[in-house]
Amino acid sequence: MLPNPRHLTKAAHRLKRAQQTLFRRQKGSARREKARRRVARLHHKVAVQRQSPCTRSPSASRRGSRRSPPRTSTSPG
């Protein structure tokens, strides 16, 4: 049996803090834009976590996210 995942709660807390930071930034500044992008990224992360609850085992999720092996470069000559 899998333990109760707390990643959604933690991500929601991070989102809350990021939104508070965004609110304090001055409009039009580069830091506000950076904070806005961070909030958007965290919103997306929380939305994905809510849509797909963790139903697979940790080893199965690692196997499913494995990338293809790196390509070897062949140089002519």
Order of alpha helices (4+ residues) and beta strands (2+ residues): alpha-alpha-alpha
